[in-house]
Amino acid sequence: MPHLVLLVEDDDQIAAPLIRTLEREDYVVERVAAGLPAVDRVQAGGVDLVLLDLGLPDVDGLEVCRRIRANGYLGGVLILTARGGELDRVVGLDVGADDYLAKPFGLAELLARTRALLRLSLIHI
């Protein structure tokens, strides 16, 4: 059964190639363009991995991460953001992200990190 990846990204020019790349690897991809719908979608269940931008139009991605973890989400969270400083990475990991990748990033690295997080999530089931 294919893994369901939730892409939380408000920029169409970034989201479109990510979706194509992930779908080519046989992932099922759903996209939301804001944080609150992302929290609702994760709460509905079935999401294996969240790819999460921080700069969202309604609430910050860090708050999204906090909320989904507080609601009991145990799947992987990979932050994809332009905020690449050390403090940004530390804060992202401390609020509940499993990994952090600063933009711009290579698609091959994104896929490798996606596979790694999905492997880890299978171990914790």
C-alpha positions as CSV (number, residue, x, y, z in Angstrom):
1,M,0.0,0.0,0.0
2,P,1.5,3.4,-1.0
3,H,2.4,5.9,1.7
4,L,0.3,9.0,2.0
5,V,2.4,12.2,2.1
6,L,0.7,15.5,3.1
7,L,2.5,18.5,1.5
8,V,1.8,21.7,3.4
9,E,3.0,24.4,1.0
10,D,1.4,27.6,-0.1
11,D,3.7,28.3,-3.1
12,D,2.4,26.6,-6.3
13,Q,5.8,26.9,-8.0
14,I,7.4,24.9,-5.2
15,A,4.5,22.5,-4.6
16,A,4.0,21.4,-8.2
17,P,7.5,19.9,-8.8
18,L,7.4,18.3,-5.3
19,I,4.1,16.6,-6.0
20,R,5.4,15.3,-9.4
21,T,8.6,14.0,-7.9
22,L,6.8,12.2,-5.0
23,E,4.1,10.7,-7.2
24,R,6.9,9.4,-9.6
25,E,8.2,7.5,-6.5
26,D,4.7,6.0,-6.0
27,Y,3.7,8.1,-3.0
28,V,0.1,9.3,-2.7
29,V,0.4,13.1,-2.2
30,E,-2.2,15.4,-0.9
31,R,-1.5,19.1,-0.7
32,V,-2.9,21.8,1.5
33,A,-1.8,25.5,1.2
34,A,-2.3,26.6,4.8
35,G,-1.7,25.4,8.3
36,L,-5.1,25.0,9.8
37,P,-6.4,22.7,7.0
38,A,-3.2,20.7,7.5
39,V,-3.9,20.2,11.2
40,D,-7.5,19.1,10.3
41,R,-6.2,16.7,7.6
42,V,-3.6,15.1,9.9
43,Q,-6.3,14.7,12.6
44,A,-8.5,12.9,10.1
45,G,-5.9,10.1,9.9
46,G,-4.1,8.1,7.4
47,V,-1.1,10.5,6.9
48,D,2.3,8.8,6.9
49,L,4.5,11.8,6.5
50,V,4.0,15.6,6.6
51,L,6.2,17.8,4.5
52,L,5.8,21.2,6.2
53,D,6.7,24.7,5.1
54,L,7.0,27.2,7.9
55,G,5.9,30.3,6.1
56,L,2.2,29.7,5.7
57,P,-0.6,32.3,5.2
58,D,-2.6,31.6,8.3
59,V,-0.4,30.1,11.1
60,D,3.3,29.4,11.2
61,G,4.4,25.9,10.4
62,L,6.0,25.6,13.8
63,E,2.5,26.0,15.3
64,V,1.2,23.4,12.9
65,C,3.9,21.0,14.1
66,R,3.1,21.7,17.7
67,R,-0.6,21.1,17.2
68,I,-0.4,17.9,15.3
69,R,2.1,16.5,17.9
70,A,-0.2,17.6,20.7
71,N,-3.1,15.8,18.9
72,G,-1.1,12.6,19.0
73,Y,0.3,12.4,15.5
74,L,3.2,9.9,15.5
75,G,4.1,9.9,11.8
76,G,7.1,11.7,10.3
77,V,7.3,15.5,10.0
78,L,9.9,17.0,7.7
79,I,10.2,20.8,7.7
80,L,11.0,22.3,4.3
81,T,11.7,26.0,4.6
82,A,13.8,29.0,3.6
83,R,14.7,29.5,7.3
84,G,18.0,27.7,7.4
85,G,19.8,29.1,10.4
86,E,21.0,26.9,13.2
87,L,18.5,28.4,15.7
88,D,15.7,27.9,13.2
89,R,16.6,24.2,12.8
90,V,16.9,23.7,16.5
91,V,13.5,25.3,17.2
92,G,11.9,23.2,14.4
93,L,13.3,20.0,15.8
94,D,12.4,20.9,19.4
95,V,8.7,21.6,18.5
96,G,8.4,18.1,17.1
97,A,9.8,17.8,13.6
98,D,11.8,14.7,12.8
99,D,14.0,16.4,10.2
100,Y,14.6,19.8,8.7
101,L,15.7,20.7,5.2
102,A,16.5,24.3,4.1
103,K,15.5,25.6,0.7
104,P,16.9,25.3,-1.8
105,F,17.4,21.6,-1.6
106,G,18.0,18.8,-4.0
107,L,15.1,16.5,-4.9
108,A,17.3,13.4,-4.5
109,E,18.1,14.4,-0.9
110,L,14.4,15.1,-0.2
111,L,13.5,11.7,-1.4
112,A,16.2,10.0,0.7
113,R,15.0,11.8,3.8
114,T,11.4,10.9,3.0
115,R,12.4,7.2,2.7
116,A,14.4,7.4,6.0
117,L,11.5,8.9,7.9
118,L,9.0,6.4,6.5
119,R,11.3,3.6,7.5
120,L,11.5,5.0,11.1
121,S,7.8,5.3,11.3
122,L,7.4,1.6,10.4
123,I,9.7,0.7,13.3
124,H,7.5,2.6,15.8
125,I,4.2,1.0,14.7
